[in-house]
C-alpha cells in the first residue's frame, strides 16, 4: 500500500552527489513511488553521472513522452529540462537555461506541484545557486511537502538556504532524517 506521496523529486547541484549517494544507499531498492532526480551537470562534457548513480540503484534517464512508473528511479538527462505532463509522463525540453541551468530543478519541481499536488515530495540538496527554491515553494503551496537539506551540513549552503528563506513550512532535515522521512512516509 502506498503512503502519502505519489512522486519524490530530489534536486541538487554542487556538493550534492555525495549526499545523494548516501540517500540512495539508505533507501530500499524497490521504492513504491517513482523517484525523479534532477542534478546540475556540465552541458558540453559527456557525463558519467548516470553510471555513477546506477551503482547505487537502477537509475536511468527517461525518454520523451515516457510514462512515469512506480518502483523506478529516474535521472534528468544532461542538458534537458525534465518536465512532467498532466498524463504523468515525462517531456524533455531544450528551452533556455533557468537559473543558469538545464535541467532546471525549479521546472521539474513546478511540474510535480502542478500534476501531483499534495501527493508530491520535493527535496533540495546542496548547491551554489538558488535553483529549486521557488519550485519547492510551489510544491508546498500545492499541499505537498518540501524538504531542504540542513544548510549547516551542506557542502554548498546557498541552494537549501534559499529554499528556507523563500518558503514557509519547509522541513529542514539532515541526510539521516531525510532517509528516515522518505522510508516512513512512502
C-alpha positions in Angstrom: 0.0 0.0 0.0 1.3 3.4 -1.0 2.0 6.1 1.6 1.5 9.8 1.5 3.2 10.5 -1.8 2.9 9.6 -5.5 6.2 11.1 -6.5 9.6 12.0 -4.9 11.6 14.7 -6.6 15.2 15.3 -5.5 17.3 18.3 -6.8 20.8 19.2 -6.2 23.9 20.9 -7.6 27.4 21.5 -6.3 28.2 19.2 -3.4 25.1 17.1 -3.8 26.5 13.9 -5.4 27.9 12.6 -2.1 24.7 13.4 -0.3 22.5 11.9 -3.0 24.6 8.7 -2.9 24.1 8.5 0.9 20.3 8.9 0.4 20.2 6.3 -2.3 22.2 3.9 -0.1 19.7 4.3 2.7 16.6 3.7 0.5 15.2 0.3 -0.4 15.9 -0.9 -3.9 12.2 -1.0 -4.7 10.6 2.2 -3.8 6.8 2.2 -4.0 6.8 5.6 -5.8 8.9 6.9 -8.6 12.0 8.9 -7.6 13.0 11.7 -10.0 16.5 13.1 -9.6 17.5 16.5 -11.1 21.2 17.3 -10.8 23.1 20.1 -12.4 25.7 18.8 -14.8 28.1 20.4 -17.2 26.3 20.9 -20.6 29.1 20.3 -23.1 31.0 17.5 -21.4 29.9 13.9 -21.6 28.6 13.0 -18.1 29.1 9.7 -16.3 26.5 10.7 -13.7 24.0 8.0 -14.7 26.7 5.3 -14.4 27.9 6.6 -11.1 24.4 6.6 -9.6 23.4 3.3 -11.2 26.0 1.6 -9.0 23.6 2.6 -6.1 20.2 1.9 -7.6 18.8 1.0 -11.0 18.6 4.6 -12.3 18.0 5.6 -15.9 17.4 8.7 -17.9 13.8 8.8 -19.2 12.8 9.2 -22.8 10.5 12.0 -24.1 6.8 11.0 -23.6 7.7 8.1 -21.4 5.1 7.2 -18.7 6.3 7.7 -15.1 6.1 4.3 -13.4 6.2 3.3 -9.7 9.3 1.5 -8.5 11.6 3.4 -10.8 14.4 5.8 -10.2 14.9 8.5 -13.0 17.7 10.9 -13.6 17.0 14.1 -15.6 19.0 13.8 -18.9 22.0 16.1 -19.3 21.2 19.4 -21.0 17.4 18.9 -21.0 14.7 20.3 -18.7 12.7 17.3 -17.4 9.0 18.3 -17.3 6.1 16.2 -16.0 2.9 16.4 -18.1 -0.7 16.1 -16.9 -0.9 12.5 -18.0 2.1 11.6 -15.7 4.6 11.2 -18.5 7.9 13.0 -19.0 8.6 15.7 -21.5 12.2 16.6 -22.4 12.6 20.3 -23.1 15.5 22.1 -24.6 14.4 25.7 -24.0 16.5 28.4 -22.4 18.5 27.9 -19.2 16.6 28.6 -16.0 18.8 29.8 -13.1 21.8 29.2 -15.3 20.8 25.5 -15.5 19.4 22.9 -17.8 18.0 20.8 -16.4 16.4 23.2 -14.0 15.3 21.9 -10.6 12.6 24.6 -10.4 11.0 23.5 -13.7 10.7 19.8 -12.6 9.5 20.8 -9.0 6.9 23.1 -10.5 5.6 20.4 -12.8 5.4 18.0 -9.9 3.4 20.5 -7.8 1.0 21.1 -10.7 0.5 17.4 -11.6 0.7 15.7 -8.2 -0.3 18.5 -5.8 -0.4 17.3 -2.2 1.0 13.9 -3.2 4.4 15.4 -4.2 7.5 15.4 -2.1 10.4 17.7 -3.1 13.8 17.5 -1.6 16.5 20.2 -2.2 20.1 19.3 -1.5 23.5 21.2 -1.6 24.1 23.7 -4.3 25.7 27.0 -5.2 22.7 28.8 -6.7 19.0 29.4 -6.0 17.6 26.8 -8.5 14.9 24.7 -6.8 13.9 27.2 -4.1 10.9 28.6 -6.0 9.8 25.1 -7.2 10.0 23.8 -3.7 7.7 26.6 -2.6 5.3 25.6 -5.3 5.2 22.0 -4.0 4.4 23.2 -0.5 1.8 25.7 -1.8 0.1 22.8 -3.7 -0.2 20.9 -0.4 2.9 18.7 -0.9 5.9 18.5 1.3 9.2 20.4 0.8 12.4 19.4 2.5 15.7 21.3 2.4 19.0 19.7 3.4 20.2 21.3 6.6 22.5 24.1 5.2 25.0 23.6 8.1 25.5 20.0 6.7 25.7 21.0 3.0 28.9 21.5 1.1 27.3 24.5 -0.5 24.5 26.0 1.6 23.1 28.5 -1.0 20.6 26.2 -2.5 19.0 24.8 0.6 19.2 28.1 2.5 17.4 29.9 -0.4 14.5 27.5 0.0 14.4 28.1 3.7 14.5 31.8 3.2 11.8 31.8 0.5 9.4 29.1 1.5 7.1 28.8 4.5 6.7 25.4 6.1 9.8 23.9 4.5 11.2 21.0 6.6 15.0 21.3 7.4 16.5 17.9 7.8 19.9 16.2 8.0 20.6 13.4 5.5 19.8 10.7 8.0 16.5 12.5 8.8 15.7 12.7 5.1 16.2 9.0 4.6 14.0 8.2 7.7 11.3 10.6 6.4 11.2 9.0 3.0 11.1 5.5 4.3 8.4 6.3 6.9 6.1 8.3 4.5 6.2 6.2 1.3 
